[in-house]
């Protein structure tokens, strides 16, 4: 029973997405902390991760979903807005922070829902 719950593609995908929002939060925090650092290059979760993750989810192959790991990369599309070469725009980071918070809340609820199912199976109470 427990293995069946933790080996469902939905649970594994939600847990992986939760890990991704944590990594994205770290990137956003680093970007905000370095908003005044000359030459600092904005960080983001790898763009290739998102497409690889979507393909893995579409395949419903558990090992594919587990195998796709998020990484951070420098945002090459971000252009410096100041003469010092820094590519961080505080407005964009605050917007990304809000969006990431919403995603994290949703993913937390998804994982919690799976754990509540296990609790119901064990105790008979929700």
N, C-alpha and C positions, 0 to 999 in steps of 0.2 A: 504493500500500500504506500509506504513512504517513498520508496524508489519510484513508483509510478507517478506520484505527485511531483517529485523533484526532477523527473526526466520528461516532463511534458514540454513541448516546444514553446508554448505560450509562457510558461514559467521561466524557462531558460532565456527566452528573448527579453522578457521584462527585466530579469536580473541583469542581463547584459546592457540593456538600455539604461538601467539605474547606474551601473558602473560608468557608463559613458557620460551621464549628466554630472557625476562626481568629478570626472576628469575635466569636463568642460568648465565646471565651477572653478577648478584650480587654474585653468588658463585665463578665465575672466578675472580672477583675483590677481593673478600676476600682471595682466594687462593694466588693470586699474592702479595697482601699486607702482607701475612703471610709466604712468601717463606723462610724467615730467622728465623721464630719463632720456637724454639725448641719444639718438641712434637706436633706441629700442624698437624691435620688430614685433608686431602683434602676433600672439599665438592663437591657434584654434585647433579643434579636433580635425584630424585628417579628413579631407573631402572624399578620398577613396574609401575610407571606412564606411561612410554612409551607404554608398552604392554596393559595397561588398556585403554589408549587413542586410540590406534589402534583398539581395540575391539569396543569401543564406536563409532568410526567413521564408522566402518564396519556395525554396526547395524543401522546407520542413525537415531537413536533415539535421539532427541534433548535434552531430560532430561539426558540421559546417557552421552552425550558429555559435557553438562554443569556440571554434577556431578563429573567429574574427574578433580581433582585439583592437580597441581604439588606441590611437597614438596622437600625440600633439605634433604640430608642424607650424612653421612660420607662415603666416598668411601673405602669400606673394601678391595677392590682388589689392591689399591695403596700401594706399599711397600716403606718403608723408603729408600731413596737413600743416606742418610748421617747418621752418628752415633747419631745425636741428636733426631732421631725419626720422623722428619718432612717428610711427604709423598708427598709434592708438588714438581713437576718438572716443572721449568719455561718454558721449551720448549713445554711441553704438554699443559700448560695453554695458551701460546701464539697461538698455533695451534687451541685450542678450542675457543679462543677469535675470531680468524679470521672466523672460521666456524660459530660461533654464529652470527657474524655480517652479513654474507651472508644470513643466515636463517631469521634474523630479517628484512633485506631489502626485501626479497621475501614476507614475511608475511605482511609487511607494504603495499606493492603494492597490495596484495590481498584484504586487508581491504579497501584501498583507492579506488580500482576498484568498490567495492560494494557501497561505498559512492558516487562515481561519477555517478553510475546508478540512485541513488536517486535524485541527483542534476539534471540529465537529465530529469527525470520524472516530477520534480517540475517546472523547468524553460524552458525545451525544448532545452536547450543548454548544450553542454558537458563541 
